[in-house]
Amino acid sequence: MTDLDNAPAASSTDTPFVDRYGPWALVAGASEGVGAAYARAMAERGLDVVLLARRQAALDEVASAIRADTGADTRTLAVDLSHHDAMETIVAATAGLDIGTVMYCAGADPDYEPFLARPVETAVAMVDRNCVMPLRLCHHFAAPMQARGKGAIVLLSSAAGLYGSTNLVAYSATKAFDMVMAEALWTELHGNGVDVLSLVLGATDTPALRRMLVAQGILVSPDDPAPLPGVSTPDEVVAAAITNLPNGPTCFVGDQLGESARQMGALTRNDAVKTMLRHSSGGMLAAGSRQEAGG
């Protein structure tokens, strides 16, 4: 577990960010929220960016703003990351680009329903999007990173992935997969100059979370300018990611989430799951832990 207050920043080295990691960043889930904020942060540090998500219009809006504000080269690719040919599409679109940084933050769960309430294909699609696709992306882009001795991979996980949670059967399982995969990749790659980070999020103030709160009647409008109490902002998540890139394998975003993880870790897994069940009322924290990204 990473202590965010004491962690040295990646910028503490004398090497510029773009030289430390490479000229291009690829961000999956970049149409809004954390993904869009991370893409902008990469551009502000001198990297060009490839933006992936399903919605072309939203991607174009993000890319246009980044290009206008930073002068970075931006490329967009509208792709369903759960589709069987998504990887081939991404490989073709990035051919010839020196991808030095990959962030995968697609795959929020908009439903929060029991496992049996929807067809199994819904859960399978989530596994494809949250497990199979990041596994493929990491395998494809980590190889050249390892060969040149530099690069960075950030996989977003969730507090929901720490223990099994009601109404989050597939989502919780996929986020546990992402966390352990990133940790295992770190053990294999960090000695070759490639930083790998599992970024574990709790409730995060994203458009996806706000839309869900409107649907629940908690907010009147997703554009309400008032900050949501007790949640992280996308900029805070991105700052934690960049600060802790050299300090993998795992970073819990926010002191509150880190302390909760420590307390839950003192319980047996059976007791921890029962504790999660008692608190799974569908409130903001439970909802926020599954709405951490762009899409």
Stockholm file with secondary structure:
# STOCKHOLM 1.0

chainA/1-295         MTDLDNAPAASSTDTPFVDRYGPWALVAGASEGVGAAYARAMAERGLDVVLLARRQAALDEVASAIRADTGADTRTLAVDLSHHDAMETIVAATAGLDIGTVMYCAGADPDYEPFLARPVETAVAMVDRNCVMPLRLCHHFAAPMQARGKGAIVLLSSAAGLYGSTNLVAYSATKAFDMVMAEALWTELHGNGVDVLSLVLGATDTPALRRMLVAQGILVSPDDPAPLPGVSTPDEVVAAAITNLPNGPTCFVGDQLGESARQMGALTRNDAVKTMLRHSSGGMLAAGSRQEAGG
#=GR chainA/1-295 SS CCCTTTCCCGGGSSSCHHHHHCSEEEEESCSSHHHHHHHHHHHHTTCEEEEEESCHHHHHHHHHHHHHHHCCCEEEEECCTTSTTHHHHHHHHTTTCCEEEEEECCCCCSCCCCGGGSCHHHHHHHHIIIIIHHHHHHHHHHHHHHHHTCEEEEEEEEGGGSSCCTTCHHHHHHHHHHHHHHHHHHHHHGGGTEEEEEEEECSBCCHHHHHHHHHTTSCSCTTCCSCCTTCBCHHHHHHHHHHHGGGCSEEESSHHHHHHHHHHHTSCHHHHHHHHHHTCSCCHHHHHTTCCSCC
#=GC SS_cons         CCCTTTCCCGGGSSSCHHHHHCSEEEEESCSSHHHHHHHHHHHHTTCEEEEEESCHHHHHHHHHHHHHHHCCCEEEEECCTTSTTHHHHHHHHTTTCCEEEEEECCCCCSCCCCGGGSCHHHHHHHHIIIIIHHHHHHHHHHHHHHHHTCEEEEEEEEGGGSSCCTTCHHHHHHHHHHHHHHHHHHHHHGGGTEEEEEEEECSBCCHHHHHHHHHTTSCSCTTCCSCCTTCBCHHHHHHHHHHHGGGCSEEESSHHHHHHHHHHHTSCHHHHHHHHHHTCSCCHHHHHTTCCSCC
//
